[in-house]
Amino acid sequence: MRYLSDVNLRAVLSVLVAREGGTVDISNADLYAAMLPADGRGEGFAIEETATGIRISLATGTPDAQ
């Protein structure tokens, strides 16, 4: 699995927000830093299937790591 569809991404976000008690506060600065990183390159995600679901992590480093 190399990417998440919009439906799967919404499901992942729902699970993560629920785990945090139903609310996640993100500052404008954090949001803009994530959208427009200083190095000009957005971080990709490494998505792996596991025996019980999926694992999502930030793929930092070279583009091949995504």
C-alpha positions in Angstrom: 0.0 0.0 0.0 1.7 3.2 -1.2 -1.0 5.8 -0.5 -4.3 6.3 1.3 -7.5 7.2 -0.5 -9.5 10.2 0.8 -11.9 7.7 2.5 -9.1 5.9 4.2 -7.4 9.1 5.2 -10.6 10.4 6.8 -10.9 7.1 8.7 -7.3 7.3 10.0 -7.9 10.9 11.1 -11.1 9.9 12.9 -9.3 7.1 14.8 -6.4 9.5 15.7 -8.7 12.3 16.9 -10.8 9.8 18.9 -7.7 8.5 20.6 -6.8 12.0 21.6 -10.2 12.4 23.3 -12.2 13.8 20.4 -10.3 17.1 19.9 -6.9 17.9 18.4 -5.7 21.5 18.6 -3.2 22.6 15.9 -1.8 26.1 15.8 -1.8 28.1 12.5 2.0 28.1 12.7 2.2 24.3 12.9 -0.3 23.9 10.1 1.5 26.3 7.8 4.9 24.7 8.7 3.5 21.3 7.7 2.0 22.7 4.5 5.0 24.8 3.5 8.1 23.2 5.0 11.2 25.5 5.1 13.2 23.1 2.9 10.5 23.4 0.2 9.8 19.6 0.3 6.8 18.1 2.0 7.3 15.0 4.0 5.7 11.9 2.6 4.2 9.0 4.4 5.4 5.4 4.6 2.3 3.2 4.7 2.8 -0.5 5.6 0.2 -3.2 6.0 0.4 -5.1 9.2 -1.2 -8.3 10.3 -3.9 -6.3 12.1 -4.2 -3.1 10.1 -1.8 -0.4 8.8 1.2 1.5 10.1 1.6 5.1 9.0 4.9 7.0 9.6 6.6 10.1 8.2 9.0 9.2 5.5 11.9 11.5 6.0 15.1 11.6 4.0 15.3 10.8 0.3 12.3 10.6 -2.0 13.0 6.9 -2.5 12.1 6.4 1.2 8.4 7.3 0.5 
